[in-house]
């Protein structure tokens, strides 16, 4: 966030674009096999996709799973404390928790 308040400019706030940092990155590596054995391949794959905030629709498009299936798996991941959700306008976005990151081997 950048604050602009020095005269003669009008006061204003500038926010960086959301999610642009991951635009040119390749998809995240698959979930570890041991984690897939524990959670199931679909849930482990979704958890691996939650390195950046994403909606159910975005995750369905990325993974090829139907949106209701993605929603069901995200509900289970949230209940287990591996993912959190935040409302942004009319969209709910999901992100993995520090515990989810640790299970993926990044923490």
Phi, psi and omega per residue, in radians:
X1 nan 2.409 -3.129
X2 -2.162 2.262 3.132
X3 -1.822 2.342 -3.127
X4 -2.125 1.944 -3.094
X5 -2.493 0.061 -3.118
X6 -1.402 2.413 3.136
X7 -1.092 2.613 0.121
X8 -1.618 0.238 -3.089
X9 -1.357 2.705 3.040
X10 -1.327 2.499 3.071
X11 -1.069 2.493 3.121
X12 -2.940 2.823 3.086
X13 -2.083 2.464 3.093
X14 -2.142 2.203 3.124
X15 -1.902 2.474 3.093
X16 -1.199 2.673 3.113
X17 -1.105 2.455 -3.088
X18 -1.430 2.192 3.028
X19 1.457 -0.052 -3.092
X20 -1.158 -0.444 -3.084
X21 -1.107 -0.439 -3.103
X22 -1.721 0.092 -3.029
X23 -1.027 -0.753 -3.052
X24 -1.762 0.097 3.127
X25 -1.403 2.625 3.070
X26 -1.318 2.771 -3.138
X27 -0.998 2.599 -3.126
X28 -1.092 2.602 3.102
X29 -1.009 2.730 3.105
X30 -1.047 2.789 3.078
X31 -1.182 2.566 3.096
X32 -0.997 2.515 -3.097
X33 -1.024 -0.664 3.139
X34 -1.127 -0.665 3.113
X35 -1.209 -0.671 3.092
X36 -1.111 -0.634 3.099
X37 -1.163 -0.580 -3.119
X38 -1.364 -0.879 -3.042
X39 -1.637 -0.381 -2.955
X40 1.779 2.569 -3.065
X41 -1.077 -0.689 -3.112
X42 -1.152 -0.844 -3.131
X43 -1.171 -0.702 3.112
X44 -1.128 -0.678 3.096
X45 -1.130 -0.731 3.089
X46 -1.122 -0.726 3.112
X47 -1.040 -0.705 3.116
X48 -1.148 -0.532 3.125
X49 -1.320 -0.240 -3.047
X50 -1.545 0.444 3.041
X51 -1.209 -0.408 3.093
X52 -2.231 2.580 -3.141
X53 -0.982 2.354 -3.138
X54 -2.625 2.577 3.093
X55 -1.532 2.960 3.094
X56 -1.028 -0.742 -3.134
X57 -1.104 -0.768 3.113
X58 -1.090 -0.759 -3.131
X59 -1.151 -0.649 3.099
X60 -1.109 -0.729 3.132
X61 -1.166 -0.694 -3.118
X62 -1.214 -0.659 -3.022
X63 -1.690 -0.316 -3.091
X64 1.448 0.052 3.090
X65 -1.467 2.628 3.044
X66 -1.110 2.549 -3.109
X67 -0.988 -0.720 3.101
X68 -1.095 -0.595 3.099
X69 -1.175 -0.758 3.097
X70 -1.042 -0.798 3.135
X71 -1.033 -0.748 3.123
X72 -1.074 -0.784 3.138
X73 -1.179 -0.675 3.106
X74 -1.124 -0.635 3.081
X75 -1.072 -0.746 3.118
X76 -1.154 -0.724 3.125
X77 -1.136 -0.674 3.094
X78 -1.148 -0.757 -3.135
X79 -1.093 -0.539 3.130
X80 -1.474 -0.060 3.137
X81 1.391 0.312 -3.115
X82 -1.689 -0.252 3.141
X83 -2.499 2.695 3.055
X84 -2.227 2.768 3.102
X85 -2.190 2.601 3.105
X86 -2.416 2.392 3.083
X87 -1.493 2.292 3.064
X88 -2.206 1.717 -3.051
X89 1.149 -2.134 3.138
X90 -1.691 0.087 -3.089
X91 -1.955 2.452 3.022
X92 -1.788 2.184 3.112
X93 -1.947 2.606 -3.088
X94 -2.051 2.642 3.135
X95 -2.642 2.551 3.124
X96 -1.346 2.702 3.132
X97 -1.502 2.997 3.032
X98 -0.987 -0.610 3.091
X99 -1.148 -0.734 3.079
X100 -1.078 -0.709 3.103
X101 -1.109 -0.715 3.136
X102 -1.123 -0.694 3.126
X103 -1.161 -0.504 3.100
X104 -1.361 -0.143 3.100
X105 1.643 0.225 -3.117
X106 -1.854 0.111 -3.051
X107 -2.288 nan nan
